[in-house]
């Protein structure tokens, strides 16, 4: 049961992560994040299941983030120009793709708890960039999230579909995704400028198109 709960939360986290990715200033390259799992509900078994790194590939207003875990690989693709998103899951022998258009995203946003962002005067050096500290509070869930972001790599354009981070005006180089009993903490360890092919932001052959409802049903809600 704990494995099913963990996997279900991870699927939800992946959907949320679709929108945190970056944009603008024509940055092209790759950001590598280390991931740590924290909280009272963390077990050694969970640590072996969860991803250790996330690789984000960026080209202008398009971004692709990839995480590998014990059960397979997940990829999130965001298009800040067309306001669409794609999630790819290659897990347990199944390859699935979930597409979200602007109308679907806005409907989900309207149903999400309101988040408030307070930008502080504090800064922090991460992966060679000076990042501003922001505190994101979600009163309805009594939740507080600390974010460090930089405006040097982009703006909030690709945060448009994320209810928690939509008002973060830059690229998040350190942040967390909290859960009731644990959280995933992301910290950028490198930023590499390089050319990126457009094929990185398309659905590869062999993936079956699924709805979010179908996917949640497959993983127990």
VMD Tcl script that draws the C-alpha trace (Angstrom):
set ca {
  {0.00 0.00 0.00}
  {2.84 2.41 0.86}
  {4.39 1.78 -2.57}
  {1.08 2.63 -4.28}
  {0.69 5.82 -2.23}
  {4.25 6.85 -3.00}
  {3.83 6.19 -6.72}
  {0.50 8.04 -6.83}
  {2.06 11.08 -5.14}
  {5.03 10.90 -7.51}
  {2.67 10.96 -10.53}
  {0.94 14.04 -9.07}
  {4.32 15.65 -8.44}
  {5.34 15.04 -12.04}
  {2.21 16.84 -13.29}
  {3.05 19.75 -10.99}
  {6.62 19.83 -12.20}
  {5.49 20.21 -15.80}
  {5.12 23.92 -15.29}
  {8.01 24.91 -13.11}
  {10.40 24.94 -16.05}
  {12.04 27.98 -17.52}
  {11.90 30.32 -20.45}
  {13.08 33.43 -22.17}
  {16.30 35.29 -22.94}
  {16.85 32.53 -25.52}
  {18.75 30.37 -23.07}
  {19.71 27.02 -24.59}
  {21.24 24.33 -22.47}
  {20.93 21.84 -19.65}
  {20.43 22.26 -15.89}
  {21.20 19.30 -13.62}
  {19.52 19.07 -10.21}
  {20.24 16.75 -7.32}
  {17.18 15.45 -5.48}
  {16.98 14.64 -1.79}
  {14.04 13.06 0.00}
  {13.29 14.52 3.42}
  {10.70 14.00 6.14}
  {9.50 11.71 8.92}
  {7.77 9.38 6.46}
  {10.94 8.59 4.50}
  {12.12 4.98 4.58}
  {15.22 3.37 3.08}
  {12.96 1.52 0.63}
  {11.47 4.80 -0.57}
  {14.94 6.28 -1.04}
  {15.87 3.44 -3.38}
  {12.67 3.93 -5.40}
  {12.81 7.71 -5.84}
  {14.89 9.64 -8.40}
  {18.31 11.01 -7.40}
  {18.67 13.65 -10.14}
  {16.60 15.68 -12.58}
  {17.90 16.84 -15.96}
  {16.22 19.90 -17.48}
  {16.83 20.75 -21.14}
  {15.83 24.24 -22.29}
  {15.49 25.92 -25.66}
  {13.89 29.36 -25.59}
  {10.35 28.91 -24.30}
  {10.47 25.11 -24.35}
  {11.75 22.93 -21.55}
  {12.12 19.20 -20.93}
  {12.76 17.67 -17.50}
  {13.71 14.03 -17.00}
  {13.83 11.88 -13.87}
  {14.93 8.25 -13.64}
  {13.81 6.02 -10.77}
  {13.79 2.32 -9.96}
  {10.54 1.70 -11.85}
  {11.40 3.66 -15.00}
  {11.70 7.15 -16.44}
  {9.45 10.20 -16.51}
  {9.75 13.23 -18.79}
  {7.86 16.52 -18.57}
  {7.74 18.88 -21.57}
  {6.45 22.45 -21.38}
  {5.81 24.89 -24.25}
  {5.58 28.46 -23.01}
  {4.60 29.79 -26.44}
  {1.67 27.48 -27.17}
  {0.79 27.08 -23.46}
  {0.70 23.29 -23.65}
  {2.35 20.48 -21.72}
  {3.26 16.82 -22.23}
  {4.19 14.15 -19.70}
  {5.96 10.96 -20.82}
  {6.14 7.89 -18.59}
  {8.22 4.81 -19.41}
  {7.45 2.62 -16.41}
  {7.07 -1.09 -15.76}
  {7.20 -1.93 -19.46}
  {4.60 0.65 -20.48}
  {5.19 3.86 -22.44}
  {2.47 6.48 -21.95}
  {2.06 10.13 -22.95}
  {-0.35 12.66 -21.43}
  {-1.08 15.89 -23.30}
  {-2.63 19.02 -21.74}
  {-3.92 22.00 -23.71}
  {-4.40 25.55 -22.45}
  {-8.09 25.12 -21.57}
  {-7.43 21.96 -19.54}
  {-4.56 23.59 -17.69}
  {-6.56 26.71 -16.83}
  {-9.43 24.58 -15.49}
  {-7.06 22.74 -13.16}
  {-5.50 26.02 -12.08}
  {-8.90 27.42 -11.15}
  {-9.54 24.41 -8.91}
  {-6.19 24.70 -7.10}
  {-5.63 26.46 -3.76}
  {-4.35 30.02 -4.01}
  {-0.62 30.54 -3.52}
  {1.01 33.79 -2.43}
  {4.62 34.71 -3.24}
  {6.78 37.00 -1.10}
  {10.18 37.90 -2.55}
  {12.73 38.61 0.18}
  {15.99 40.57 0.17}
  {18.01 37.41 0.74}
  {20.16 35.91 -2.02}
  {22.09 32.68 -2.49}
  {24.72 31.53 -4.97}
  {23.63 28.34 -6.77}
  {25.44 26.74 -9.71}
  {27.19 30.02 -10.45}
  {24.06 32.21 -10.39}
  {22.89 34.69 -7.77}
  {19.38 33.64 -6.79}
  {16.66 35.56 -4.98}
  {14.81 33.92 -2.12}
  {11.01 33.74 -2.32}
  {8.54 32.32 0.20}
  {5.49 30.65 -1.31}
  {2.58 30.20 1.10}
  {-0.61 28.24 0.50}
  {-2.96 29.27 3.35}
  {-5.62 26.68 2.55}
  {-3.11 23.86 3.05}
  {-1.05 25.61 5.76}
  {2.01 25.10 3.58}
  {5.15 27.16 3.11}
  {7.73 26.54 0.36}
  {11.15 28.17 0.08}
  {12.31 28.93 -3.47}
  {15.57 30.33 -4.84}
  {15.34 31.59 -8.42}
  {17.32 33.58 -10.96}
  {16.08 36.03 -13.57}
  {19.25 35.57 -15.62}
  {17.95 32.41 -17.33}
  {14.33 33.42 -17.95}
  {11.01 34.66 -16.58}
  {7.74 33.20 -15.35}
  {6.36 32.39 -18.83}
  {6.73 28.63 -18.40}
  {5.44 28.73 -14.84}
  {2.01 29.67 -16.16}
  {0.41 26.28 -15.48}
  {1.77 25.74 -11.98}
  {-0.54 26.94 -9.19}
  {2.31 27.04 -6.67}
  {5.00 28.72 -8.77}
  {3.13 30.70 -11.44}
  {4.20 34.01 -9.86}
  {7.89 33.11 -9.57}
  {9.51 35.46 -12.07}
  {12.50 33.34 -13.04}
  {14.16 29.95 -13.13}
  {14.05 28.01 -9.87}
  {17.47 26.59 -9.03}
  {16.42 25.38 -5.58}
  {12.93 24.43 -4.42}
  {10.90 21.64 -2.88}
  {7.75 19.64 -3.58}
  {6.17 18.89 -0.18}
  {3.91 16.02 0.80}
  {2.12 15.28 4.08}
  {4.91 13.00 5.33}
  {7.91 13.87 3.15}
  {9.16 16.23 0.47}
  {11.44 16.17 -2.58}
  {14.13 18.85 -2.45}
  {15.70 19.99 -5.75}
  {19.03 21.86 -5.97}
  {20.78 22.76 -9.23}
  {24.39 21.56 -9.32}
  {25.30 22.67 -12.86}
  {24.10 24.91 -15.70}
  {25.55 24.16 -19.14}
  {24.92 26.33 -22.20}
  {24.68 24.22 -25.37}
  {22.64 23.74 -28.55}
  {19.41 21.75 -28.18}
  {17.54 19.88 -30.93}
  {13.79 20.46 -31.38}
  {13.18 16.70 -31.19}
  {13.77 16.89 -27.43}
  {10.31 18.47 -27.07}
  {8.19 15.97 -29.03}
  {6.51 12.65 -28.19}
  {8.77 9.78 -29.32}
  {7.45 6.79 -31.26}
  {6.04 3.93 -29.23}
  {4.13 5.98 -26.65}
  {0.39 5.49 -26.09}
  {-1.66 8.65 -25.54}
  {-3.52 8.53 -22.21}
  {-5.67 10.97 -20.27}
  {-4.70 11.99 -16.73}
  {-7.78 10.17 -15.43}
  {-6.71 6.95 -17.15}
  {-3.22 7.25 -15.73}
  {-4.40 7.94 -12.18}
  {-6.69 4.91 -12.46}
  {-3.75 2.72 -13.45}
  {-1.79 3.81 -10.35}
  {-4.61 3.63 -7.85}
  {-5.81 7.27 -7.97}
}
mol new
graphics top color blue
foreach p $ca { graphics top sphere $p radius 0.5 }
foreach p [lrange $ca 0 end-1] q [lrange $ca 1 end] { graphics top cylinder $p $q radius 0.2 }
display resetview
